[in-house]
Amino acid sequence: MSDIPKPFIDFTQNYPEIGQAYAQMGHAVHSAGPIDQKTRELVKLAMSCGAQKEGAVHSHTRKALEAGCSKEEIRHVVLLLLPTLGMPSMMAAMTWVNDILDKGSE
């Protein structure tokens, strides 16, 4: 992925064993159940939005696109935050998602 943040690249270079263990854990949990990749990425995007983690929202938006999710599906995930988390949280997440989605239309 070309948009991997420099701090994450630096971390994995400075701590390669930890970076490798982290990647292996990610692979293990993704392959542990019956949920398809596209759905997994939408779930991870929703969790990142709910946790208000801007970097994770950026990352999981990119991963959702790579998994075949449409911009409309991604934005729908964000809209679903509204009744549970409220307008400010939903709007923040929408801004972060659009940081990535709008890059492709520039």
Backbone atoms as SQL, in Angstrom:
CREATE TABLE atoms (id INTEGER PRIMARY KEY, chain TEXT, resi INTEGER, resn TEXT, atom TEXT, x REAL, y REAL, z REAL);
INSERT INTO atoms VALUES
  (1, 'A', 1, 'MET', 'N', 0.849, -1.167, 0.000),
  (2, 'A', 1, 'MET', 'CA', 0.000, 0.000, 0.000),
  (3, 'A', 1, 'MET', 'C', 0.895, 1.230, 0.000),
  (4, 'A', 2, 'SER', 'N', 0.697, 2.147, -0.901),
  (5, 'A', 2, 'SER', 'CA', 1.579, 3.289, -1.045),
  (6, 'A', 2, 'SER', 'C', 1.299, 4.392, -0.031),
  (7, 'A', 3, 'ASP', 'N', 0.144, 4.388, 0.608),
  (8, 'A', 3, 'ASP', 'CA', -0.208, 5.453, 1.547),
  (9, 'A', 3, 'ASP', 'C', 0.036, 5.070, 3.000),
  (10, 'A', 4, 'ILE', 'N', 0.881, 4.091, 3.239),
  (11, 'A', 4, 'ILE', 'CA', 1.175, 3.697, 4.618),
  (12, 'A', 4, 'ILE', 'C', 1.901, 4.861, 5.284),
  (13, 'A', 5, 'PRO', 'N', 1.417, 5.300, 6.446),
  (14, 'A', 5, 'PRO', 'CA', 2.040, 6.445, 7.115),
  (15, 'A', 5, 'PRO', 'C', 3.495, 6.178, 7.504),
  (16, 'A', 6, 'LYS', 'N', 4.314, 7.190, 7.344),
  (17, 'A', 6, 'LYS', 'CA', 5.734, 7.077, 7.655),
  (18, 'A', 6, 'LYS', 'C', 5.984, 6.600, 9.087),
  (19, 'A', 7, 'PRO', 'N', 5.246, 7.082, 10.102),
  (20, 'A', 7, 'PRO', 'CA', 5.502, 6.574, 11.462),
  (21, 'A', 7, 'PRO', 'C', 5.323, 5.060, 11.582),
  (22, 'A', 8, 'PHE', 'N', 4.346, 4.503, 10.848),
  (23, 'A', 8, 'PHE', 'CA', 4.153, 3.053, 10.893),
  (24, 'A', 8, 'PHE', 'C', 5.309, 2.335, 10.194),
  (25, 'A', 9, 'ILE', 'N', 5.742, 2.861, 9.063),
  (26, 'A', 9, 'ILE', 'CA', 6.890, 2.280, 8.358),
  (27, 'A', 9, 'ILE', 'C', 8.125, 2.332, 9.253),
  (28, 'A', 10, 'ASP', 'N', 8.356, 3.484, 9.878),
  (29, 'A', 10, 'ASP', 'CA', 9.505, 3.626, 10.781),
  (30, 'A', 10, 'ASP', 'C', 9.419, 2.630, 11.927),
  (31, 'A', 11, 'PHE', 'N', 8.220, 2.476, 12.505),
  (32, 'A', 11, 'PHE', 'CA', 8.044, 1.538, 13.613),
  (33, 'A', 11, 'PHE', 'C', 8.419, 0.121, 13.192),
  (34, 'A', 12, 'THR', 'N', 7.897, -0.318, 12.042),
  (35, 'A', 12, 'THR', 'CA', 8.170, -1.696, 11.611),
  (36, 'A', 12, 'THR', 'C', 9.637, -1.887, 11.231),
  (37, 'A', 13, 'GLN', 'N', 10.293, -0.824, 10.796),
  (38, 'A', 13, 'GLN', 'CA', 11.725, -0.926, 10.499),
  (39, 'A', 13, 'GLN', 'C', 12.555, -0.938, 11.778),
  (40, 'A', 14, 'ASN', 'N', 12.140, -0.162, 12.771),
  (41, 'A', 14, 'ASN', 'CA', 12.875, -0.102, 14.037),
  (42, 'A', 14, 'ASN', 'C', 12.621, -1.312, 14.927),
  (43, 'A', 15, 'TYR', 'N', 11.460, -1.916, 14.773),
  (44, 'A', 15, 'TYR', 'CA', 11.060, -3.067, 15.587),
  (45, 'A', 15, 'TYR', 'C', 10.516, -4.161, 14.681),
  (46, 'A', 16, 'PRO', 'N', 11.367, -4.756, 13.841),
  (47, 'A', 16, 'PRO', 'CA', 10.868, -5.710, 12.840),
  (48, 'A', 16, 'PRO', 'C', 10.178, -6.932, 13.433),
  (49, 'A', 17, 'GLU', 'N', 10.640, -7.427, 14.561),
  (50, 'A', 17, 'GLU', 'CA', 9.994, -8.612, 15.150),
  (51, 'A', 17, 'GLU', 'C', 8.577, -8.283, 15.613),
  (52, 'A', 18, 'ILE', 'N', 8.400, -7.110, 16.195),
  (53, 'A', 18, 'ILE', 'CA', 7.069, -6.703, 16.643),
  (54, 'A', 18, 'ILE', 'C', 6.170, -6.447, 15.436),
  (55, 'A', 19, 'GLY', 'N', 6.708, -5.785, 14.429),
  (56, 'A', 19, 'GLY', 'CA', 5.946, -5.538, 13.211),
  (57, 'A', 19, 'GLY', 'C', 5.488, -6.829, 12.557),
  (58, 'A', 20, 'GLN', 'N', 6.386, -7.816, 12.524),
  (59, 'A', 20, 'GLN', 'CA', 6.043, -9.112, 11.931),
  (60, 'A', 20, 'GLN', 'C', 4.974, -9.828, 12.769),
  (61, 'A', 21, 'ALA', 'N', 5.116, -9.771, 14.086),
  (62, 'A', 21, 'ALA', 'CA', 4.130, -10.407, 14.961),
  (63, 'A', 21, 'ALA', 'C', 2.754, -9.743, 14.800),
  (64, 'A', 22, 'TYR', 'N', 2.755, -8.428, 14.673),
  (65, 'A', 22, 'TYR', 'CA', 1.509, -7.682, 14.477),
  (66, 'A', 22, 'TYR', 'C', 0.844, -8.099, 13.163),
  (67, 'A', 23, 'ALA', 'N', 1.632, -8.207, 12.108),
  (68, 'A', 23, 'ALA', 'CA', 1.096, -8.613, 10.803),
  (69, 'A', 23, 'ALA', 'C', 0.554, -10.041, 10.861),
  (70, 'A', 24, 'GLN', 'N', 1.260, -10.928, 11.548),
  (71, 'A', 24, 'GLN', 'CA', 0.810, -12.315, 11.676),
  (72, 'A', 24, 'GLN', 'C', -0.499, -12.404, 12.468),
  (73, 'A', 25, 'MET', 'N', -0.603, -11.605, 13.529),
  (74, 'A', 25, 'MET', 'CA', -1.834, -11.603, 14.316),
  (75, 'A', 25, 'MET', 'C', -2.993, -11.111, 13.445),
  (76, 'A', 26, 'GLY', 'N', -2.767, -10.058, 12.682),
  (77, 'A', 26, 'GLY', 'CA', -3.808, -9.549, 11.790),
  (78, 'A', 26, 'GLY', 'C', -4.270, -10.600, 10.805),
  (79, 'A', 27, 'HIS', 'N', -3.320, -11.307, 10.220),
  (80, 'A', 27, 'HIS', 'CA', -3.670, -12.378, 9.272),
  (81, 'A', 27, 'HIS', 'C', -4.468, -13.473, 9.982),
  (82, 'A', 28, 'ALA', 'N', -4.046, -13.829, 11.177),
  (83, 'A', 28, 'ALA', 'CA', -4.717, -14.903, 11.918),
  (84, 'A', 28, 'ALA', 'C', -6.167, -14.539, 12.236),
  (85, 'A', 29, 'VAL', 'N', -6.401, -13.317, 12.703),
  (86, 'A', 29, 'VAL', 'CA', -7.776, -12.969, 13.067),
  (87, 'A', 29, 'VAL', 'C', -8.657, -12.791, 11.830),
  (88, 'A', 30, 'HIS', 'N', -8.075, -12.330, 10.728),
  (89, 'A', 30, 'HIS', 'CA', -8.865, -12.174, 9.506),
  (90, 'A', 30, 'HIS', 'C', -9.269, -13.518, 8.918),
  (91, 'A', 31, 'SER', 'N', -8.429, -14.513, 9.080),
  (92, 'A', 31, 'SER', 'CA', -8.731, -15.813, 8.490),
  (93, 'A', 31, 'SER', 'C', -9.403, -16.773, 9.472),
  (94, 'A', 32, 'ALA', 'N', -9.731, -16.302, 10.671),
  (95, 'A', 32, 'ALA', 'CA', -10.276, -17.183, 11.711),
  (96, 'A', 32, 'ALA', 'C', -11.767, -17.467, 11.578),
  (97, 'A', 33, 'GLY', 'N', -12.453, -16.772, 10.703),
  (98, 'A', 33, 'GLY', 'CA', -13.899, -16.969, 10.640),
  (99, 'A', 33, 'GLY', 'C', -14.443, -16.875, 9.231),
  (100, 'A', 34, 'PRO', 'N', -15.766, -16.942, 9.119),
  (101, 'A', 34, 'PRO', 'CA', -16.411, -17.035, 7.811),
  (102, 'A', 34, 'PRO', 'C', -16.697, -15.696, 7.121),
  (103, 'A', 35, 'ILE', 'N', -16.408, -14.577, 7.772),
  (104, 'A', 35, 'ILE', 'CA', -16.765, -13.281, 7.184),
  (105, 'A', 35, 'ILE', 'C', -15.831, -12.962, 6.021),
  (106, 'A', 36, 'ASP', 'N', -16.420, -12.563, 4.891),
  (107, 'A', 36, 'ASP', 'CA', -15.616, -12.262, 3.704),
  (108, 'A', 36, 'ASP', 'C', -14.837, -10.957, 3.895),
  (109, 'A', 37, 'GLN', 'N', -13.826, -10.767, 3.060),
  (110, 'A', 37, 'GLN', 'CA', -12.912, -9.643, 3.206),
  (111, 'A', 37, 'GLN', 'C', -13.629, -8.291, 3.131),
  (112, 'A', 38, 'LYS', 'N', -14.523, -8.145, 2.199),
  (113, 'A', 38, 'LYS', 'CA', -15.234, -6.872, 2.037),
  (114, 'A', 38, 'LYS', 'C', -15.993, -6.524, 3.318),
  (115, 'A', 39, 'THR', 'N', -16.715, -7.478, 3.870),
  (116, 'A', 39, 'THR', 'CA', -17.470, -7.241, 5.100),
  (117, 'A', 39, 'THR', 'C', -16.530, -6.964, 6.266),
  (118, 'A', 40, 'ARG', 'N', -15.432, -7.713, 6.353),
  (119, 'A', 40, 'ARG', 'CA', -14.446, -7.472, 7.419),
  (120, 'A', 40, 'ARG', 'C', -13.939, -6.042, 7.365),
  (121, 'A', 41, 'GLU', 'N', -13.646, -5.559, 6.184),
  (122, 'A', 41, 'GLU', 'CA', -13.115, -4.201, 6.068),
  (123, 'A', 41, 'GLU', 'C', -14.158, -3.162, 6.461),
  (124, 'A', 42, 'LEU', 'N', -15.423, -3.396, 6.142),
  (125, 'A', 42, 'LEU', 'CA', -16.467, -2.464, 6.564),
  (126, 'A', 42, 'LEU', 'C', -16.637, -2.483, 8.084),
  (127, 'A', 43, 'VAL', 'N', -16.536, -3.659, 8.690),
  (128, 'A', 43, 'VAL', 'CA', -16.617, -3.768, 10.143),
  (129, 'A', 43, 'VAL', 'C', -15.447, -3.035, 10.787),
  (130, 'A', 44, 'LYS', 'N', -14.243, -3.245, 10.263),
  (131, 'A', 44, 'LYS', 'CA', -13.062, -2.579, 10.829),
  (132, 'A', 44, 'LYS', 'C', -13.145, -1.069, 10.649),
  (133, 'A', 45, 'LEU', 'N', -13.716, -0.628, 9.525),
  (134, 'A', 45, 'LEU', 'CA', -13.924, 0.798, 9.315),
  (135, 'A', 45, 'LEU', 'C', -14.899, 1.336, 10.364),
  (136, 'A', 46, 'ALA', 'N', -15.981, 0.626, 10.591),
  (137, 'A', 46, 'ALA', 'CA', -16.974, 1.065, 11.578),
  (138, 'A', 46, 'ALA', 'C', -16.354, 1.159, 12.969),
  (139, 'A', 47, 'MET', 'N', -15.551, 0.168, 13.340),
  (140, 'A', 47, 'MET', 'CA', -14.901, 0.204, 14.652),
  (141, 'A', 47, 'MET', 'C', -13.942, 1.383, 14.761),
  (142, 'A', 48, 'SER', 'N', -13.213, 1.651, 13.711),
  (143, 'A', 48, 'SER', 'CA', -12.273, 2.775, 13.711),
  (144, 'A', 48, 'SER', 'C', -13.009, 4.105, 13.835),
  (145, 'A', 49, 'CYS', 'N', -14.133, 4.217, 13.128),
  (146, 'A', 49, 'CYS', 'CA', -14.951, 5.430, 13.225),
  (147, 'A', 49, 'CYS', 'C', -15.489, 5.597, 14.643),
  (148, 'A', 50, 'GLY', 'N', -16.015, 4.521, 15.206),
  (149, 'A', 50, 'GLY', 'CA', -16.587, 4.581, 16.546),
  (150, 'A', 50, 'GLY', 'C', -15.556, 4.921, 17.600),
  (151, 'A', 51, 'ALA', 'N', -14.333, 4.472, 17.392),
  (152, 'A', 51, 'ALA', 'CA', -13.253, 4.757, 18.333),
  (153, 'A', 51, 'ALA', 'C', -12.639, 6.135, 18.097),
  (154, 'A', 52, 'GLN', 'N', -13.081, 6.804, 17.019),
  (155, 'A', 52, 'GLN', 'CA', -12.600, 8.145, 16.669),
  (156, 'A', 52, 'GLN', 'C', -11.082, 8.160, 16.451),
  (157, 'A', 53, 'LYS', 'N', -10.593, 7.164, 15.725),
  (158, 'A', 53, 'LYS', 'CA', -9.162, 7.035, 15.404),
  (159, 'A', 53, 'LYS', 'C', -8.948, 7.454, 13.956),
  (160, 'A', 54, 'GLU', 'N', -8.561, 8.699, 13.748),
  (161, 'A', 54, 'GLU', 'CA', -8.443, 9.255, 12.400),
  (162, 'A', 54, 'GLU', 'C', -7.522, 8.429, 11.502),
  (163, 'A', 55, 'GLY', 'N', -6.353, 8.065, 11.992),
  (164, 'A', 55, 'GLY', 'CA', -5.419, 7.286, 11.181),
  (165, 'A', 55, 'GLY', 'C', -5.996, 5.933, 10.797),
  (166, 'A', 56, 'ALA', 'N', -6.682, 5.287, 11.740),
  (167, 'A', 56, 'ALA', 'CA', -7.298, 3.997, 11.455),
  (168, 'A', 56, 'ALA', 'C', -8.439, 4.140, 10.452),
  (169, 'A', 57, 'VAL', 'N', -9.204, 5.229, 10.546),
  (170, 'A', 57, 'VAL', 'CA', -10.267, 5.470, 9.567),
  (171, 'A', 57, 'VAL', 'C', -9.661, 5.637, 8.185),
  (172, 'A', 58, 'HIS', 'N', -8.587, 6.396, 8.082),
  (173, 'A', 58, 'HIS', 'CA', -7.904, 6.540, 6.781),
  (174, 'A', 58, 'HIS', 'C', -7.468, 5.168, 6.263),
  (175, 'A', 59, 'SER', 'N', -6.802, 4.410, 7.123),
  (176, 'A', 59, 'SER', 'CA', -6.279, 3.102, 6.725),
  (177, 'A', 59, 'SER', 'C', -7.396, 2.157, 6.294),
  (178, 'A', 60, 'HIS', 'N', -8.459, 2.079, 7.092),
  (179, 'A', 60, 'HIS', 'CA', -9.521, 1.126, 6.777),
  (180, 'A', 60, 'HIS', 'C', -10.403, 1.600, 5.624),
  (181, 'A', 61, 'THR', 'N', -10.416, 2.890, 5.357),
  (182, 'A', 61, 'THR', 'CA', -11.083, 3.366, 4.145),
  (183, 'A', 61, 'THR', 'C', -10.318, 2.879, 2.922),
  (184, 'A', 62, 'ARG', 'N', -8.998, 3.014, 2.949),
  (185, 'A', 62, 'ARG', 'CA', -8.176, 2.514, 1.835),
  (186, 'A', 62, 'ARG', 'C', -8.351, 1.010, 1.670),
  (187, 'A', 63, 'LYS', 'N', -8.316, 0.280, 2.782),
  (188, 'A', 63, 'LYS', 'CA', -8.457, -1.176, 2.724),
  (189, 'A', 63, 'LYS', 'C', -9.840, -1.585, 2.220),
  (190, 'A', 64, 'ALA', 'N', -10.859, -0.839, 2.598),
  (191, 'A', 64, 'ALA', 'CA', -12.216, -1.148, 2.116),
  (192, 'A', 64, 'ALA', 'C', -12.304, -0.952, 0.604),
  (193, 'A', 65, 'LEU', 'N', -11.698, 0.117, 0.105),
  (194, 'A', 65, 'LEU', 'CA', -11.679, 0.327, -1.346),
  (195, 'A', 65, 'LEU', 'C', -10.948, -0.814, -2.046),
  (196, 'A', 66, 'GLU', 'N', -9.811, -1.220, -1.494),
  (197, 'A', 66, 'GLU', 'CA', -9.030, -2.318, -2.077),
  (198, 'A', 66, 'GLU', 'C', -9.813, -3.630, -2.057),
  (199, 'A', 67, 'ALA', 'N', -10.693, -3.790, -1.067),
  (200, 'A', 67, 'ALA', 'CA', -11.502, -5.015, -0.951),
  (201, 'A', 67, 'ALA', 'C', -12.726, -4.981, -1.862),
  (202, 'A', 68, 'GLY', 'N', -12.905, -3.879, -2.583),
  (203, 'A', 68, 'GLY', 'CA', -14.012, -3.803, -3.528),
  (204, 'A', 68, 'GLY', 'C', -15.229, -3.038, -3.045),
  (205, 'A', 69, 'CYS', 'N', -15.133, -2.379, -1.910),
  (206, 'A', 69, 'CYS', 'CA', -16.258, -1.594, -1.418),
  (207, 'A', 69, 'CYS', 'C', -16.405, -0.331, -2.257),
  (208, 'A', 70, 'SER', 'N', -17.645, 0.059, -2.479),
  (209, 'A', 70, 'SER', 'CA', -17.904, 1.301, -3.201),
  (210, 'A', 70, 'SER', 'C', -17.834, 2.481, -2.235),
  (211, 'A', 71, 'LYS', 'N', -17.683, 3.663, -2.788),
  (212, 'A', 71, 'LYS', 'CA', -17.702, 4.873, -1.962),
  (213, 'A', 71, 'LYS', 'C', -19.032, 4.993, -1.228),
  (214, 'A', 72, 'GLU', 'N', -20.104, 4.599, -1.889),
  (215, 'A', 72, 'GLU', 'CA', -21.427, 4.672, -1.273),
  (216, 'A', 72, 'GLU', 'C', -21.528, 3.732, -0.074),
  (217, 'A', 73, 'GLU', 'N', -20.985, 2.515, -0.190),
  (218, 'A', 73, 'GLU', 'CA', -21.005, 1.575, 0.941),
  (219, 'A', 73, 'GLU', 'C', -20.198, 2.127, 2.110),
  (220, 'A', 74, 'ILE', 'N', -19.054, 2.699, 1.813),
  (221, 'A', 74, 'ILE', 'CA', -18.192, 3.251, 2.861),
  (222, 'A', 74, 'ILE', 'C', -18.896, 4.412, 3.563),
  (223, 'A', 75, 'ARG', 'N', -19.483, 5.299, 2.787),
  (224, 'A', 75, 'ARG', 'CA', -20.187, 6.439, 3.396),
  (225, 'A', 75, 'ARG', 'C', -21.425, 5.975, 4.181),
  (226, 'A', 76, 'HIS', 'N', -22.055, 4.895, 3.747),
  (227, 'A', 76, 'HIS', 'CA', -23.208, 4.361, 4.487),
  (228, 'A', 76, 'HIS', 'C', -22.777, 3.888, 5.870),
  (229, 'A', 77, 'VAL', 'N', -21.618, 3.234, 5.949),
  (230, 'A', 77, 'VAL', 'CA', -21.092, 2.818, 7.256),
  (231, 'A', 77, 'VAL', 'C', -20.986, 4.026, 8.180),
  (232, 'A', 78, 'VAL', 'N', -20.479, 5.131, 7.651),
  (233, 'A', 78, 'VAL', 'CA', -20.326, 6.338, 8.467),
  (234, 'A', 78, 'VAL', 'C', -21.689, 6.895, 8.871),
  (235, 'A', 79, 'LEU', 'N', -22.638, 6.917, 7.959),
  (236, 'A', 79, 'LEU', 'CA', -23.977, 7.414, 8.290),
  (237, 'A', 79, 'LEU', 'C', -24.615, 6.602, 9.415),
  (238, 'A', 80, 'LEU', 'N', -24.300, 5.315, 9.473),
  (239, 'A', 80, 'LEU', 'CA', -24.865, 4.459, 10.520),
  (240, 'A', 80, 'LEU', 'C', -24.397, 4.848, 11.917),
  (241, 'A', 81, 'LEU', 'N', -23.355, 5.651, 12.013),
  (242, 'A', 81, 'LEU', 'CA', -22.882, 6.130, 13.314),
  (243, 'A', 81, 'LEU', 'C', -23.857, 7.121, 13.937),
  (244, 'A', 82, 'LEU', 'N', -24.597, 7.841, 13.111),
  (245, 'A', 82, 'LEU', 'CA', -25.391, 8.972, 13.575),
  (246, 'A', 82, 'LEU', 'C', -26.324, 8.669, 14.745),
  (247, 'A', 83, 'PRO', 'N', -27.207, 7.655, 14.661),
  (248, 'A', 83, 'PRO', 'CA', -28.139, 7.463, 15.780),
  (249, 'A', 83, 'PRO', 'C', -27.471, 6.954, 17.059),
  (250, 'A', 84, 'THR', 'N', -26.315, 6.319, 16.939),
  (251, 'A', 84, 'THR', 'CA', -25.662, 5.754, 18.116),
  (252, 'A', 84, 'THR', 'C', -24.633, 6.704, 18.728),
  (253, 'A', 85, 'LEU', 'N', -23.822, 7.336, 17.877),
  (254, 'A', 85, 'LEU', 'CA', -22.724, 8.165, 18.377),
  (255, 'A', 85, 'LEU', 'C', -22.972, 9.662, 18.279),
  (256, 'A', 86, 'GLY', 'N', -23.948, 10.052, 17.495),
  (257, 'A', 86, 'GLY', 'CA', -24.289, 11.461, 17.397),
  (258, 'A', 86, 'GLY', 'C', -23.655, 12.160, 16.203),
  (259, 'A', 87, 'MET', 'N', -24.166, 13.353, 15.947),
  (260, 'A', 87, 'MET', 'CA', -23.740, 14.137, 14.786),
  (261, 'A', 87, 'MET', 'C', -22.251, 14.504, 14.812),
  (262, 'A', 88, 'PRO', 'N', -21.700, 15.010, 15.920),
  (263, 'A', 88, 'PRO', 'CA', -20.287, 15.397, 15.874),
  (264, 'A', 88, 'PRO', 'C', -19.349, 14.226, 15.546),
  (265, 'A', 89, 'SER', 'N', -19.597, 13.072, 16.126),
  (266, 'A', 89, 'SER', 'CA', -18.748, 11.906, 15.848),
  (267, 'A', 89, 'SER', 'C', -18.904, 11.435, 14.413),
  (268, 'A', 90, 'MET', 'N', -20.145, 11.427, 13.938),
  (269, 'A', 90, 'MET', 'CA', -20.383, 11.013, 12.555),
  (270, 'A', 90, 'MET', 'C', -19.720, 11.983, 11.584),
  (271, 'A', 91, 'MET', 'N', -19.834, 13.276, 11.850),
  (272, 'A', 91, 'MET', 'CA', -19.247, 14.272, 10.953),
  (273, 'A', 91, 'MET', 'C', -17.718, 14.187, 10.943),
  (274, 'A', 92, 'ALA', 'N', -17.116, 13.949, 12.092),
  (275, 'A', 92, 'ALA', 'CA', -15.658, 13.790, 12.135),
  (276, 'A', 92, 'ALA', 'C', -15.247, 12.590, 11.292),
  (277, 'A', 93, 'ALA', 'N', -15.931, 11.473, 11.473),
  (278, 'A', 93, 'ALA', 'CA', -15.609, 10.266, 10.703),
  (279, 'A', 93, 'ALA', 'C', -15.825, 10.486, 9.212),
  (280, 'A', 94, 'MET', 'N', -16.891, 11.177, 8.842),
  (281, 'A', 94, 'MET', 'CA', -17.149, 11.445, 7.429),
  (282, 'A', 94, 'MET', 'C', -16.017, 12.286, 6.827),
  (283, 'A', 95, 'THR', 'N', -15.533, 13.249, 7.592),
  (284, 'A', 95, 'THR', 'CA', -14.418, 14.072, 7.121),
  (285, 'A', 95, 'THR', 'C', -13.195, 13.206, 6.859),
  (286, 'A', 96, 'TRP', 'N', -12.897, 12.278, 7.772),
  (287, 'A', 96, 'TRP', 'CA', -11.723, 11.418, 7.618),
  (288, 'A', 96, 'TRP', 'C', -11.882, 10.460, 6.445),
  (289, 'A', 97, 'VAL', 'N', -13.075, 9.906, 6.284),
  (290, 'A', 97, 'VAL', 'CA', -13.341, 9.025, 5.144),
  (291, 'A', 97, 'VAL', 'C', -13.185, 9.804, 3.841),
  (292, 'A', 98, 'ASN', 'N', -13.733, 10.996, 3.809),
  (293, 'A', 98, 'ASN', 'CA', -13.652, 11.809, 2.596),
  (294, 'A', 98, 'ASN', 'C', -12.230, 12.258, 2.290),
  (295, 'A', 99, 'ASP', 'N', -11.365, 12.337, 3.299),
  (296, 'A', 99, 'ASP', 'CA', -9.941, 12.621, 3.040),
  (297, 'A', 99, 'ASP', 'C', -9.401, 11.617, 2.030),
  (298, 'A', 100, 'ILE', 'N', -9.813, 10.367, 2.150),
  (299, 'A', 100, 'ILE', 'CA', -9.330, 9.295, 1.284),
  (300, 'A', 100, 'ILE', 'C', -10.175, 9.200, 0.016),
  (301, 'A', 101, 'LEU', 'N', -11.496, 9.218, 0.172),
  (302, 'A', 101, 'LEU', 'CA', -12.366, 9.043, -0.998),
  (303, 'A', 101, 'LEU', 'C', -12.215, 10.180, -1.991),
  (304, 'A', 102, 'ASP', 'N', -12.016, 11.381, -1.519),
  (305, 'A', 102, 'ASP', 'CA', -11.895, 12.528, -2.420),
  (306, 'A', 102, 'ASP', 'C', -10.538, 12.610, -3.104),
  (307, 'A', 103, 'LYS', 'N', -9.530, 11.903, -2.564),
  (308, 'A', 103, 'LYS', 'CA', -8.219, 11.854, -3.211),
  (309, 'A', 103, 'LYS', 'C', -8.316, 11.273, -4.619),
  (310, 'A', 104, 'GLY', 'N', -9.127, 10.251, -4.748),
  (311, 'A', 104, 'GLY', 'CA', -9.268, 9.581, -6.036),
  (312, 'A', 104, 'GLY', 'C', -9.959, 10.411, -7.093),
  (313, 'A', 105, 'SER', 'N', -10.676, 11.460, -6.678),
  (314, 'A', 105, 'SER', 'CA', -11.405, 12.261, -7.651),
  (315, 'A', 105, 'SER', 'C', -10.706, 13.575, -7.967),
  (316, 'A', 106, 'GLU', 'N', -9.481, 13.746, -7.445),
  (317, 'A', 106, 'GLU', 'CA', -8.720, 14.971, -7.726),
  (318, 'A', 106, 'GLU', 'C', -8.064, 14.894, -9.085);
